[in-house]
Structures are given as structure tokens and as C-alpha cells.
């Protein structure tokens, strides 16, 4: 995925109605704050900052009360302005497994995927 792209995610296993922070790690960058539903599932979309260094990073969700941490490894490329749509479909491109990635841990699941900017 390119710096500046959006990343959609779903995470389960949080406390009902718990606040959940979304972060990009190597150096911690807070990407947003979300609220889990009554089943403990949180869904949302964040934007990877355009100034993010290229390379391997960790996308993490962290529950405020439960302290549950769900992580997924993503690969970020340098920001490049998106050109006009030429008909090429890049939705199948998987960079570092970011699209459709499932991570299991602590009895919970998180899925992340890159959103196409058409």
C-alpha cells in the first residue's frame, strides 16, 4: 500500500462498547479512536499518513479498558500521487498481506484491507 492510502479494519474480542485506539508502529502514530459495538467488534477506516517512512510497519488496535492488542504487519511504499483511472484494477494487489489479512491472537480476530481510491 502507498503512504496516504486508506486501510479498513475489523477487530473482535474487545469489551462491549469499549474504546479502541488505532495505531501505526514503528514510532507510535495514533490513527484514530473507535468504539466497539455491544458484541465487542470494532470496524473502521484509517488513513496511513503521506509522510510515513516506506517499509514494514505494524498496524495495531488497542482496547482502552481490556488492554487487548490486535496487530497486523503491513508494507508501506512512498506516497505517490494517484493518477487518473486508466482501467487497471489494482484491488487484487497484496502488499505485505495487508489486503484481506487475518491475524489471530488472544481468541480475537482482526482483518485489514486496503481501500481502492477510484
C-alpha positions in Angstrom: 0.0 0.0 0.0 1.1 3.6 -0.6 1.5 6.1 2.2 -1.7 8.2 2.0 -3.9 5.2 1.3 -6.9 4.2 3.4 -6.9 1.0 5.5 -10.2 -0.7 6.5 -10.2 -3.0 9.5 -12.4 -5.2 11.7 -11.3 -6.4 15.1 -13.2 -8.7 17.6 -12.7 -9.7 21.2 -12.9 -6.3 22.8 -15.2 -5.5 25.7 -18.7 -4.4 24.7 -18.8 -0.6 23.9 -15.1 -0.3 24.7 -12.9 2.5 23.3 -10.3 1.2 20.9 -7.3 3.1 19.6 -5.8 2.5 16.1 -2.0 3.0 15.8 0.8 2.7 13.3 4.0 1.4 14.8 7.5 1.7 14.5 7.2 5.1 16.0 3.7 5.2 17.5 1.3 7.3 15.4 -2.3 7.5 16.6 -4.5 7.0 13.5 -7.9 7.2 15.3 -10.2 6.2 18.1 -13.2 3.9 17.7 -15.8 2.3 19.8 -16.6 -1.4 19.8 -20.2 -2.5 19.4 -22.2 -4.4 22.0 -20.6 -7.7 20.8 -17.0 -6.3 21.2 -16.4 -5.8 17.5 -14.8 -2.7 16.2 -14.7 -1.6 12.5 -13.3 1.5 10.8 -11.1 3.1 8.3 -7.9 5.0 8.8 -5.5 6.9 6.5 -1.9 5.9 6.5 -0.1 9.4 6.7 1.6 10.5 3.5 4.8 11.1 5.4 5.1 7.5 6.7 8.5 6.0 6.0 8.5 3.3 3.4 8.9 -0.3 4.8 7.4 -2.7 7.2 5.1 -1.4 9.9 2.6 -2.8 12.4 -1.0 -1.7 12.4 -2.4 -2.1 16.0 -5.7 -1.9 17.7 -5.6 -1.5 21.5 -8.6 -1.7 23.8 -8.7 1.1 26.4 -10.1 -1.0 29.3 -9.3 -4.6 28.3 -5.8 -3.7 27.0 -6.4 -6.2 24.3 -3.9 -5.7 21.4 -4.5 -6.9 17.9 -1.8 -6.4 15.3 -1.2 -6.9 11.6 2.0 -6.4 9.6 1.7 -4.0 6.6 4.2 -2.8 4.0 4.1 0.9 3.1 5.5 2.4 -0.1 6.4 6.0 -0.6 3.5 8.3 -1.3 2.8 8.8 -5.0 0.0 11.0 -6.3 -2.7 8.8 -7.8 -3.1 9.3 -11.5 -6.4 9.2 -13.4 -8.1 5.8 -13.6 -6.8 4.0 -16.7 -8.9 0.9 -16.2 -6.2 -1.0 -14.4 -7.7 -2.8 -11.4 -5.2 -2.8 -8.5 -7.6 -4.2 -6.0 -6.0 -7.6 -6.1 -2.6 -6.3 -5.3 -1.4 -7.6 -1.9 1.4 -5.7 -0.3 2.7 -7.4 2.8 -0.6 -9.2 3.1 -2.4 -6.0 4.0 -5.5 -6.8 1.9 -7.6 -9.4 3.5 -5.1 -10.2 6.2 -6.4 -12.1 9.2 -4.5 -12.1 12.4 -5.5 -14.4 15.3 -4.4 -13.7 18.9 -5.9 -14.0 22.3 -9.1 -15.5 21.0 -9.7 -12.5 18.9 -9.5 -11.7 15.2 -8.6 -8.6 13.1 -8.9 -8.2 9.4 -7.4 -5.3 7.4 -7.7 -4.4 3.8 -6.6 -1.6 1.5 -9.3 0.5 0.0 -9.1 1.3 -3.7 -9.1 5.1 -4.4 -11.1 5.1 -7.6 
